[in-house]
Structures are given as C-alpha cells and as structure tokens.
Amino acid sequence: MREPAKVLKSLSEQATDKQYKFRRLYRNLYNPEFYYLAYKNISQSQGSMTAGVDGKSLDGMSEKRINNLIGSLKDFSYQPNPARRVYIEKKNSTKKRPLGIPSTEDKLVQEVARMLLESIYEPSFSRSSHGFRPKRSCHTALLQIQKQFTGVTWFVEGDIHACFDSFDHQVLISILRERIEDENFIALMWKMLKAGYMEQWVFRCTYSGTPQGSGVSPILANIYLSKMDEFAENLKNSFDIGKNKENLAYQRASSKLYYIRRRNRRNWQDWGMDERKKALKLQKEAIAIVHSVPSKQACNQNFKRLFYCRYADDFLIGVIGSQKDAQEIKEKFRTFLDEELHLEMSDEKTKVTHGKDKARFLGFDITTSKNNALIYDSRNQFRRTQTGSVKLYVPRDKWQSKLREYGALGIRYSKDGKEIWDSKHRGNMVHMTDVEIVSTVNAEIRGMYNYYSIANNATVIKNFAFILEYSMYKTLGLKYHKSVYKIQRKFRRNGIFRVPYNTKAGLKYCEFYHDGFKRKRDVCRFDPDLLPPYIKYDNPNYLRTRIKKGMCELCGGVTKDVRMHHVRKLKDLKPDTEWNIIMLDKRRKTLAVCPDCYARIIEN
C-alpha cells in the first residue's frame, strides 16, 4: 500500500490541471494506512471520546476494527450512522446551534474523505477564501483586507442565512462531478449527506445542508462556496475600469518643490544668511502645499475597483465607486446566491456601509483612514499618512461582553447617569488552586490579545486585562478571606504577581501576564508547504506503530489483536489502578493492551 503522503501529494499535483478528472479515487479507501493517519488526526481532539448513536468512542480502536470498516467499503455495505444531534449555545445570543456527533467509524471515513478532497480542491481555491483551510485563518483574511482594500469608499457586509443548513445536495454533487468521475466515491458522498441525525431518539432525514460536526463539512462548504468566489472574481474583472489619475495641482506643487530644492542646493554656498533664510522659507511653503493637496484625483468617476474577501459564510466586499455601484453589487450577489447556489442572503446582517464609517467583519471594526497628519518615516523624514488606508479596530462591545460572560465585570451608574465599572470576584473559580486561577486568567487575556493584536488600537486590551486582574485578586481574596491589598502583598514580588506550585523538579512559580499589549504587524507565520507534515512510520510512539507491534503495554504479552485504551484527560486519572499508574508515568492518554487487559479496564 502506498503511503498517504505520497498519494495526497500526487493528487495535489494533478489538481493544478483544472481539466484533469479524478477517476480512481474510491480505491484509496481500501488503504489501511489512510485510516491510521485519520486515527492519529482525530485522536488529538477531545471530541474523539464522545460516543455517537452506536455508543462507541475511539476507545478500543484496533486493527481488526479498521479492517472490518474497509471490508464494508469494499462490498459497498457501508452505511453511515445518523449523527447524534446536540445543541450548543451561541455566544451573546439566546439561540442555540445544532451540532452533529458522528460515530467513530464514520469519523474515520470522513477524515479520509476530507484529506482526499482537500488535496484535490485546495490548489484551485481562491486566494480570497480563508475559512477552514490549511495555513489560513481570520488573521490572514484581515491582513488581506488591510493590504488590498486601500481607498475603498463603500463596504458591503455579506452574510448567508443558515448557510451550512441550506446547501442544496444536488448542486453540491454536481460541483463535485466537475472534477471527480468516480461514481463509487460520489455515492459515498451521497450516503454522508443523507445519513440523517437522531434527536430525542427520533430519526430525522437531512434534505439539505452539510452536517455541522462532520469531518467533511468544512471542505464541502468551501467546495460549494468556491462558486461564489469564482463569481466574485468574474464580477471584479467586469467592474474594474480606468486608472487612478494624478492630481494636476499636486503635480504642479511637487514640480515646483523639486526646482526650489535643486536651486537651493546649487546656490547654497554662494548665498548669504538672509538669502538662505528666504530660500528655506520658500521651500517650507512649497512643502506645505504638497502636503495639503491629494496626489490622486478625488471623485474620479472613470476609476472603479472591487475587492472581495470571504471567511466561511461571511464575506466583505470593498467598492471604489458610488453608493449605487455598491447597491448593484450587493443585488448581483443576492441574485447569484439565490439562482445558482439556492442560498439566501441575510437581510438583517447584509449592509452597505460608507468607508469612513465602521463595517463589522470577523469581530473587528473596519474603516478607511481620514487622517492627513504628518509623521516621521524610517529615514526620519516627514511624510504624509496615506489617506484611505484600512484601519482595524477592537470594538468595545466585544471585550466588554466577554468580561460579562466571565462574570468579572459589574456596571453601576452614578447619580448623573455615568457608567462606573467594577471588577467582581468569580465564585465559580474559588474551588480552583492558585495556579489554576492565574493560568485561567492568563489564558483569557492571551486569547483576547492574540486575536486582536493586529488591530490599530490593540493597546485597549489593557483595559480588558485590568478588569480581569482585579477580578483575580478579589477571587483569591474570597478564597483566603483577605483583602485585595493583602493578596497583592502576599504574592507580588519585584512588581510581578506570581503564585508558587510544586513539581517533581522542585518549587516553581506561575506568573500573571505582564508582556504588554503592543500592536503586532503580522502574526500569521505558517509553514510554506501546502500539505501538513504526515507521520513517519518508524517512530515507536505513533499509534499505528504501537498497534502493529502486537505487544500489550500492560501485561507485556504478545497478541495479534491490540486494542487502544483512550482517556479524555490525564488530570482526571487517579493512581488507583495499574493502567492509570502506567499512563500517568508515561504522560500518555493512550495505552495499547491485549483483549484480556482491555476487558479488565472496561469492567473497572
């Protein structure tokens, strides 16, 4: 059997030819090495231990279990189980989002299908698409907007209503058939789409959409919405016209400044003090004119541009043109989504916003600069700031709502109606250890700062951190029945708040976050390779190697039926059984055991 890395690399190379048709794709599902790689990928998630409708989880995975799954795919008897539907709360909303939990065997098949589809379609996806793709993120989308949307006069904030639940299965399969001519693989996709779900032990069919929680859902969503990306590129090619013309007044002023400077350099040595002062005064007046006049023509009706960026089902369109142009583009997108993809654009969330106002995208407020101030450049010379450059801002309501969600902020009002913010203790954290309290607060601060660190006003996160810091002091004060002052006096050393904890190596300290909140220009640093680094088969610690070894890590016996015992978290284990002691000693959440030892573990 070929190694998965070589197969996926070959598929990616063939996918660069957009006319190439993939005709023998289903046979890769017979390769056990793909399932070991899929097993490795899904085992890294805590959700892998969540059981599906069949009651099975990743615990007890074995070579026999994988071979049985491959056998059902070979004789085409494989039928995905319906997903177990649960509902999770949406942030800052009373609504809940449906989430499907597939069975473990279905997760393996979906992961293999995801890897195959990603290798085929990833090379052809648009550069403007950033959601659920390797080496792309919210930050890559925002940085694209910051670099490309310069001079935008209108924003169109786009949102698709119930996007993942509304995908038309017929349209999706027809898109897949454009590149894949393997009816067995297409039939497998049909089975996944029509598997249905169980809710309150009642089976319900799925007539549209891709199941949220499924391993193939993100890649299928990108394949479906790639048609919208193509439409945006074609619309841009037809909309963009003209060139941004130079402002004649600016050209005259800059030419005059050039000749003044050249004359001053040529005659400087021959002039007296009075002549030099007059020359410098004349040069300053010319510089002031240059700095006050725009270099390009404003309101140029013969110059139009369209920019587009998408993350999952949210997209942002930038228009250099009139408001009428922006409205027409919005309607063209609405018509395309309705007629071609059978999707509905959300009227509530789709807005046309002026470039000088703030458009909301991926939790950031986005606007174009109105500033003409003078700043020093890298050569320590005055230059004018670029009017029309895109600015990213942290919305106040985002970090304020996060503080309320944590229960760390209390707001009261003075007699004259002004808001007074107070930090509050967090009663749900009092039972934690000191290290857990500080680590949790650190994670919350770093999470907020890491996401908003590219914003122009990233330093406002210090206000978020300040409230959380004093909330932490009050939480520790409630735990030890001490005042904030006494808590600071107890744990602060050399201006740094830190709490001690014991380890095998001795006493260590957990420090409260104190690295500042400076703005970062670029936080997206990815490996340039397209495909992720796949496993090497000679590493003795890999799951595949331990299964193939045929040795029980508990009793030391030799067996042909090795089963992997999984636990969700190491910190939940107690050293009360032989297998727990071994897992804690090796710092592993898995243990390869024989059938007899596995039965002992299950009984306990």
Secondary structure, 3 states (H helix, E strand, C coil): CCCHHHHHHHHHHHHCCCCCCECCCHHHHHCHHHHHHHHHHHHCCHHHHCCCCCCCCCCCEEHHHHHHHHHHHHCCCCCCCCEEEEEEECCCCCCEEEEEECCHHHHHHHHHHHHHHHHHHHHHCCCCECCCCCCCCHHHHHHHHHHHCCCCCEEEEEEECCCCCCCCHHHHHHHHHCCECCHHHHHHHHHHHCCCEEECCEEECCCCCCCCCCCCHHHHHHHHHHHHHHHHHHHHHHHCECCCCECHHHHHHHHHHHHHHHHHHHHHHHCCHHHHHHHHHHHHHHHHHHHHCCCECCCCCCCEEEEEEEECCEEEEEEECCHHHHHHHHHHHHHHHHHCCCCCECCCCCEEEECCCCEEECCEEEEECCCCCEEECCCCCEEECCCCCEEEECCHHHHHHHHHHHCCEEEEECCCCCEEEEECCCHHHCCCCHHHHHHHHHHHHHHHHHHHCCCCCHHHHHHHHHHHHHHHHHHHHHHHCCCHHHHHHHHEECCEEEEEEEECCEEEEEECCCCCCCCCCCCCCCCCCCCCCCCCCCCCCCHHHHHHHCECCCCCCECCCCEEEECCCHHHCCCCCHHHHHHHHHCCCEEEECHHHHHHHHHC
